[in-house]
Amino acid sequence: MTEIDSPHIGNPRILVFGVHPGPPPFRIVEIDGQVVGEARAVTDVLEAAAAFGITVHDLDDPEVVRWVGGDKFTWTAH
């Protein structure tokens, strides 16, 4: 497979890692390669993005946000 044939893998500015168990569970948020904090809900991700001047119109757009270990609805450890 050549580069032309390979699927495009974007490099989104926002990366949300998997759920860490805890009281309450949380997810680490990284923006532009820098850990910026913990999110306990999707609103925390949006607030972190806004603090860095990023307006998120679509949380499902992989060019904007990459969800690792779950999606925008995953906020508890399984």
N, C-alpha and C positions, 0 to 999 in steps of 0.2 A: 504494500500500500504506500502510495506517495503522499507527500504533504497535501497535495491538491485533493486527493481522495479521502483524506482523513476528516473526521467531523471537527468542526470548529469548537475549540474549548476557549471560552472567553476568560478574561481576567477581571472579575468584578471587584469593585472597590470595597464591598462589604462582604465579610465572611462570618457566618454564624456557626459555631461548632456545636457538637452534640451535647446532650443534657448531662450535667453533673449532678448527682444526687446530693441532696442537702435540704436543710429546712430554711427556705423553700428551694426546690431544684432551680438551676440556672444554666444559662448557656453563655459561653465566652463570645464576645463580639470583637472582631478585628476590622479596622478600616485602614485602607492603604498600607497594609502590612504591619500595622501597629495595634496591639491589644488596647482597646479603649474602655473595656468594662464588662460587666455581667448583665445579662438580660433575663428577666423572669417572665416576660411577656413580649409579644410582638411590638407593643407600643414602646418598650424600652429600646428596641432595635431602631424604630423610626426616630425616636428622640436622639439617639446617638448619631444617626445619619444627619439629622438636622443640625446638630452641634458642629458637624464638619462641613456644613453647607451643601449636603446632598439631599435632594428631594426625590423620594421614592414614590413612583406612580404605580408600580406593579411589583409586588413582593415575589411574584412567581417568575420574573424575568431573570434568567441566569446571567445575563450581562450586567445586572445591577447587584443582585444578592445571590451568594452561594450558600445553601443550607447544607451543612455536613451532619450526618447522623440523624436525619429527620427533616421535616419541612416546617413551614410557618405555624403549623398546628401542633407540633411536638414540643411539649413543655414539661413532661414528666418522664422519669427514667422507667424503662420497661424491664 
